[in-house]
Amino acid sequence: MRQMNLRRLVPGQKASITKISAQGELGRRIRDMGLIPGAAVEVVGKAPLRDPVALRIEGTTIALRNSEADYVSVEVK
C-alpha cells in the first residue's frame, strides 16, 4: 500500500492514518479531532482553492487546513 501525507489525497479516496508528526498544541488539536493512528479517513471534498480539505472520520465531517494535513501520514486503501 502507498504511504503519503493527507494533503495529497483526492476527493473520494479512503486511507488509514499511520502517523501524526505534529508536536505541541497543533499535535494535540489534530488528535482531539479524532485524527489518530489507525483511524479510517475519507476525503469528501476540497475548497475551490484546495484549502481546506473536508474529511469524514467515524461519521463526522471536519475541515483541516493543508498546512495541518501535511503533519498527517496515511496509507491509501
PyMOL commands that place a pseudoatom at each C-alpha (Angstrom):
pseudoatom trace, name=CA, resn=MET, resi=1, chain=A, elem=C, hetatm=0, pos=[0.000, 0.000, 0.000]
pseudoatom trace, name=CA, resn=ARG, resi=2, chain=A, elem=C, hetatm=0, pos=[1.082, 3.572, -0.655]
pseudoatom trace, name=CA, resn=GLN, resi=3, chain=A, elem=C, hetatm=0, pos=[2.126, 5.975, 2.096]
pseudoatom trace, name=CA, resn=MET, resi=4, chain=A, elem=C, hetatm=0, pos=[1.639, 9.733, 1.638]
pseudoatom trace, name=CA, resn=ASN, resi=5, chain=A, elem=C, hetatm=0, pos=[0.523, 12.790, 3.542]
pseudoatom trace, name=CA, resn=LEU, resi=6, chain=A, elem=C, hetatm=0, pos=[-3.157, 13.577, 3.911]
pseudoatom trace, name=CA, resn=ARG, resi=7, chain=A, elem=C, hetatm=0, pos=[-2.980, 16.672, 1.680]
pseudoatom trace, name=CA, resn=ARG, resi=8, chain=A, elem=C, hetatm=0, pos=[-2.279, 14.549, -1.415]
pseudoatom trace, name=CA, resn=LEU, resi=9, chain=A, elem=C, hetatm=0, pos=[-5.494, 12.511, -1.225]
pseudoatom trace, name=CA, resn=VAL, resi=10, chain=A, elem=C, hetatm=0, pos=[-8.236, 13.333, -3.730]
pseudoatom trace, name=CA, resn=PRO, resi=11, chain=A, elem=C, hetatm=0, pos=[-11.981, 13.521, -3.001]
pseudoatom trace, name=CA, resn=GLY, resi=12, chain=A, elem=C, hetatm=0, pos=[-13.475, 10.063, -2.637]
pseudoatom trace, name=CA, resn=GLN, resi=13, chain=A, elem=C, hetatm=0, pos=[-10.191, 8.460, -1.637]
pseudoatom trace, name=CA, resn=LYS, resi=14, chain=A, elem=C, hetatm=0, pos=[-10.025, 6.475, 1.621]
pseudoatom trace, name=CA, resn=ALA, resi=15, chain=A, elem=C, hetatm=0, pos=[-6.996, 5.904, 3.805]
pseudoatom trace, name=CA, resn=SER, resi=16, chain=A, elem=C, hetatm=0, pos=[-5.863, 4.831, 7.243]
pseudoatom trace, name=CA, resn=ILE, resi=17, chain=A, elem=C, hetatm=0, pos=[-3.851, 7.215, 9.419]
pseudoatom trace, name=CA, resn=THR, resi=18, chain=A, elem=C, hetatm=0, pos=[-0.380, 5.866, 10.190]
pseudoatom trace, name=CA, resn=LYS, resi=19, chain=A, elem=C, hetatm=0, pos=[1.389, 8.752, 11.947]
pseudoatom trace, name=CA, resn=ILE, resi=20, chain=A, elem=C, hetatm=0, pos=[0.877, 12.276, 13.314]
pseudoatom trace, name=CA, resn=SER, resi=21, chain=A, elem=C, hetatm=0, pos=[4.163, 14.186, 13.204]
pseudoatom trace, name=CA, resn=ALA, resi=22, chain=A, elem=C, hetatm=0, pos=[2.900, 17.478, 14.684]
pseudoatom trace, name=CA, resn=GLN, resi=23, chain=A, elem=C, hetatm=0, pos=[4.058, 18.297, 18.198]
pseudoatom trace, name=CA, resn=GLY, resi=24, chain=A, elem=C, hetatm=0, pos=[2.717, 20.507, 20.971]
pseudoatom trace, name=CA, resn=GLU, resi=25, chain=A, elem=C, hetatm=0, pos=[-0.537, 22.420, 20.658]
pseudoatom trace, name=CA, resn=LEU, resi=26, chain=A, elem=C, hetatm=0, pos=[-1.036, 21.587, 16.957]
pseudoatom trace, name=CA, resn=GLY, resi=27, chain=A, elem=C, hetatm=0, pos=[-0.458, 17.880, 17.542]
pseudoatom trace, name=CA, resn=ARG, resi=28, chain=A, elem=C, hetatm=0, pos=[-2.952, 17.859, 20.389]
pseudoatom trace, name=CA, resn=ARG, resi=29, chain=A, elem=C, hetatm=0, pos=[-5.524, 19.772, 18.310]
pseudoatom trace, name=CA, resn=ILE, resi=30, chain=A, elem=C, hetatm=0, pos=[-5.207, 17.302, 15.427]
pseudoatom trace, name=CA, resn=ARG, resi=31, chain=A, elem=C, hetatm=0, pos=[-5.579, 14.321, 17.768]
pseudoatom trace, name=CA, resn=ASP, resi=32, chain=A, elem=C, hetatm=0, pos=[-8.553, 15.949, 19.538]
pseudoatom trace, name=CA, resn=MET, resi=33, chain=A, elem=C, hetatm=0, pos=[-10.389, 15.993, 16.195]
pseudoatom trace, name=CA, resn=GLY, resi=34, chain=A, elem=C, hetatm=0, pos=[-10.110, 12.196, 16.081]
pseudoatom trace, name=CA, resn=LEU, resi=35, chain=A, elem=C, hetatm=0, pos=[-7.176, 12.017, 13.693]
pseudoatom trace, name=CA, resn=ILE, resi=36, chain=A, elem=C, hetatm=0, pos=[-5.186, 9.297, 15.447]
pseudoatom trace, name=CA, resn=PRO, resi=37, chain=A, elem=C, hetatm=0, pos=[-3.091, 6.407, 14.111]
pseudoatom trace, name=CA, resn=GLY, resi=38, chain=A, elem=C, hetatm=0, pos=[-5.327, 3.559, 12.957]
pseudoatom trace, name=CA, resn=ALA, resi=39, chain=A, elem=C, hetatm=0, pos=[-8.361, 5.744, 12.238]
pseudoatom trace, name=CA, resn=ALA, resi=40, chain=A, elem=C, hetatm=0, pos=[-10.035, 5.428, 8.835]
pseudoatom trace, name=CA, resn=VAL, resi=41, chain=A, elem=C, hetatm=0, pos=[-10.482, 8.698, 6.950]
pseudoatom trace, name=CA, resn=GLU, resi=42, chain=A, elem=C, hetatm=0, pos=[-12.158, 9.661, 3.663]
pseudoatom trace, name=CA, resn=VAL, resi=43, chain=A, elem=C, hetatm=0, pos=[-11.699, 12.908, 1.732]
pseudoatom trace, name=CA, resn=VAL, resi=44, chain=A, elem=C, hetatm=0, pos=[-15.172, 14.256, 0.914]
pseudoatom trace, name=CA, resn=GLY, resi=45, chain=A, elem=C, hetatm=0, pos=[-14.126, 17.485, -0.779]
pseudoatom trace, name=CA, resn=LYS, resi=46, chain=A, elem=C, hetatm=0, pos=[-11.734, 20.351, -1.168]
pseudoatom trace, name=CA, resn=ALA, resi=47, chain=A, elem=C, hetatm=0, pos=[-12.417, 24.076, -1.308]
pseudoatom trace, name=CA, resn=PRO, resi=48, chain=A, elem=C, hetatm=0, pos=[-12.068, 25.781, -4.727]
pseudoatom trace, name=CA, resn=LEU, resi=49, chain=A, elem=C, hetatm=0, pos=[-8.519, 26.883, -3.909]
pseudoatom trace, name=CA, resn=ARG, resi=50, chain=A, elem=C, hetatm=0, pos=[-7.824, 23.396, -2.438]
pseudoatom trace, name=CA, resn=ASP, resi=51, chain=A, elem=C, hetatm=0, pos=[-7.620, 24.675, 1.137]
pseudoatom trace, name=CA, resn=PRO, resi=52, chain=A, elem=C, hetatm=0, pos=[-9.168, 23.498, 3.452]
pseudoatom trace, name=CA, resn=VAL, resi=53, chain=A, elem=C, hetatm=0, pos=[-9.914, 19.830, 2.852]
pseudoatom trace, name=CA, resn=ALA, resi=54, chain=A, elem=C, hetatm=0, pos=[-13.123, 18.222, 4.155]
pseudoatom trace, name=CA, resn=LEU, resi=55, chain=A, elem=C, hetatm=0, pos=[-12.664, 14.827, 5.796]
pseudoatom trace, name=CA, resn=ARG, resi=56, chain=A, elem=C, hetatm=0, pos=[-15.066, 12.217, 7.102]
pseudoatom trace, name=CA, resn=ILE, resi=57, chain=A, elem=C, hetatm=0, pos=[-13.853, 10.320, 10.116]
pseudoatom trace, name=CA, resn=GLU, resi=58, chain=A, elem=C, hetatm=0, pos=[-16.099, 7.991, 12.131]
pseudoatom trace, name=CA, resn=GLY, resi=59, chain=A, elem=C, hetatm=0, pos=[-19.264, 9.536, 10.690]
pseudoatom trace, name=CA, resn=THR, resi=60, chain=A, elem=C, hetatm=0, pos=[-18.210, 13.133, 11.376]
pseudoatom trace, name=CA, resn=THR, resi=61, chain=A, elem=C, hetatm=0, pos=[-17.140, 15.653, 8.746]
pseudoatom trace, name=CA, resn=ILE, resi=62, chain=A, elem=C, hetatm=0, pos=[-14.302, 18.013, 9.689]
pseudoatom trace, name=CA, resn=ALA, resi=63, chain=A, elem=C, hetatm=0, pos=[-12.248, 20.602, 7.813]
pseudoatom trace, name=CA, resn=LEU, resi=64, chain=A, elem=C, hetatm=0, pos=[-8.482, 20.654, 8.014]
pseudoatom trace, name=CA, resn=ARG, resi=65, chain=A, elem=C, hetatm=0, pos=[-6.072, 23.218, 6.586]
pseudoatom trace, name=CA, resn=ASN, resi=66, chain=A, elem=C, hetatm=0, pos=[-3.467, 21.895, 4.171]
pseudoatom trace, name=CA, resn=SER, resi=67, chain=A, elem=C, hetatm=0, pos=[-0.713, 23.163, 6.470]
pseudoatom trace, name=CA, resn=GLU, resi=68, chain=A, elem=C, hetatm=0, pos=[-2.174, 20.885, 9.182]
pseudoatom trace, name=CA, resn=ALA, resi=69, chain=A, elem=C, hetatm=0, pos=[-2.826, 17.972, 6.815]
pseudoatom trace, name=CA, resn=ASP, resi=70, chain=A, elem=C, hetatm=0, pos=[0.895, 17.903, 5.986]
pseudoatom trace, name=CA, resn=TYR, resi=71, chain=A, elem=C, hetatm=0, pos=[1.541, 16.522, 9.502]
pseudoatom trace, name=CA, resn=VAL, resi=72, chain=A, elem=C, hetatm=0, pos=[-0.770, 13.523, 8.978]
pseudoatom trace, name=CA, resn=SER, resi=73, chain=A, elem=C, hetatm=0, pos=[0.693, 10.465, 7.234]
pseudoatom trace, name=CA, resn=VAL, resi=74, chain=A, elem=C, hetatm=0, pos=[-1.752, 7.963, 5.733]
pseudoatom trace, name=CA, resn=GLU, resi=75, chain=A, elem=C, hetatm=0, pos=[-1.759, 4.627, 3.969]
pseudoatom trace, name=CA, resn=VAL, resi=76, chain=A, elem=C, hetatm=0, pos=[-4.115, 4.552, 0.982]
pseudoatom trace, name=CA, resn=LYS, resi=77, chain=A, elem=C, hetatm=0, pos=[-6.639, 1.707, 0.934]
for i in range(1, 77): cmd.bond("trace and resi %d" % i, "trace and resi %d" % (i + 1))
show_as sticks, trace
zoom trace
